[in-house]
Amino acid sequence: MDNNLLSAIETNWYGFVASIFVFAILFLLARKRIGFGTRVLIGLGIGLIAGIFFQYFDLETKAISTFGSIYVSLIRMLVIPLVFVLVLNSISSLTNLEYLRKIGIKTFAWFLGTTGIASIIGLSVALLFNPGQGIQQDVPADFAAREIPTFSQVILDLVPSNPVNEAATGKVVPLLIFAIFLAVAIIKIGSKKPEAVKPVRDLIESLTLILHQVVKFIIRLTPYGVFALIAGITARYGWETLQELGSVIITSYVAMIIHFVLIFGGLVLLVAKVNPIRFFRKVYPTITVAFTTRSSYATLPVNLEVITKRLHVSPRIASFIAPLGASVNFNACGGIWPAIAAVFTAQVFGIDLNWTDYITLVLVSIISSIGVAGVPGPAVISTTVVLTALGLPLEGIAIVAGVEALIDMGRTAVNATGTAVTALLVANSEGEFDREAFNSNDDDDILLSTV
């Protein structure tokens, strides 16, 4: 019987050695007090070079990818307790339920409004670039379209029935709703009998501090995790895949860059009245982690630190909006991508779309971005809903599956950044944004000066 450990070492030893070598470099940079953000970018750059090298020589990247998977697993470990405790802490600290209603309305207005704009941008860029013209691709034989949840099922999935089971299965939205119920109950009882809820408030505050410390421990691994993740992804996709569907990739990233610069940058400049260049420089840890992990939930701990420590938004605003954004804010997955996928599918199958279809596309994108909250694979579900509403073949989803992961990197970065933008806008409107601290240059590496 073969020894699986020896076999793994024999086939992956170069990936293991390369990872240890790069980790040693990043560790030495940390010891020399090189900034956290700089080390993340160095890890990203080395990962790109290593991935290209491994792909060119057809070398096994399982060892490197395993390190990346460990990082993602550790950071996902925090999601459920972090969402529950932070939402509980941020809402229960309020003394006025009217304030909760006000920031809730503003948050959803920005989430849905920017998603609608994102859909228009995706549609416009797709019509300009024509990503589906001249593409001849066969639909994979094993393709099976994902079933769209019924409206009643969507509602039932959002309502918590067994919080313990939902926490165990990673259902964030029902747990978030359960935390809101508990927090509102604490506020109501606390207004009449403060002494009755004081022990609970103290426990929640202690748990919040402890979780923040755990977040710091895991964020220290970000430069290493970014290297491993980007190396594995780069090595996986060769030039052949990129050439076949390169127009779809280019169209998607052009639309996402436009949304980044014009919409996010414009809102930050005109509404929050802060320098957008400074804003993007401060949120680039969020952008980098979201880009490499492809998970809004995995990015949540980093995004929360960025919003509070680098953007200087008050913790109670950040603790409410950041978990909510990771669950329901889909500027790219629910706005940009379904629009591009719809135009691509229509062009590949020779179906003409008119202005009525375009209006339907934008409206359905906004509505579906609400409906897929808490559903795994929100981009696929949103796209399925849009294609179905327009009467387009669902096989279009299968055709672009080969580059889905590459596009998803940018989509996740847009989603996570959009949450940071919303947190800044809401905090600014409520007077809970420290503008003076934001404009300071001495906190560029405050995420985590202790790392």
Sequence and secondary structure as in RCSB ss.txt:
>XXXX:A:sequence
MDNNLLSAIETNWYGFVASIFVFAILFLLARKRIGFGTRVLIGLGIGLIAGIFFQYFDLETKAISTFGSIYVSLI
RMLVIPLVFVLVLNSISSLTNLEYLRKIGIKTFAWFLGTTGIASIIGLSVALLFNPGQGIQQDVPADFAAREIPT
FSQVILDLVPSNPVNEAATGKVVPLLIFAIFLAVAIIKIGSKKPEAVKPVRDLIESLTLILHQVVKFIIRLTPYG
VFALIAGITARYGWETLQELGSVIITSYVAMIIHFVLIFGGLVLLVAKVNPIRFFRKVYPTITVAFTTRSSYATL
PVNLEVITKRLHVSPRIASFIAPLGASVNFNACGGIWPAIAAVFTAQVFGIDLNWTDYITLVLVSIISSIGVAGV
PGPAVISTTVVLTALGLPLEGIAIVAGVEALIDMGRTAVNATGTAVTALLVANSEGEFDREAFNSNDDDDILLST
V
>XXXX:A:secstr
   HHHHHHHHHHHHHHHHHHHHHHHHHHHHTT  HHHHHHHHHHHHHHHHHHHHHTT   HHHHHHHHHHHHHH
HHTHHHHHHHHHHHHHHT S HHHHHHHHHHHHHHHHHHHHHHHHHHHHHHHHH TTTT      TT        
HHHHHHHHS S HHHHHHTT HHHHHHHHHHHHHHHHHHHHH HHHHHHHHHHHHHHHHHHHHHHHHHHTTHHHH
HHHHHHHHHHHS HHHHHHTHHHHHHHHHHHHHIIIIIIHHHHHHTS S HHHHHHHHHHHHHHHHHH  HHHHH
HHHHHIIIIIS B HHHHHHHHHHHHHH  IIIIIIHHHHHHHHHHHHTT    HHHHHHHHHHHHHHHHHTTT 
SSHHHHHHHHHHHHHT  THHHHHGGGGHHHHHHHHHHHHHHHHHHHHHHHHHHTT B HHHHT STTTT TTTT
 
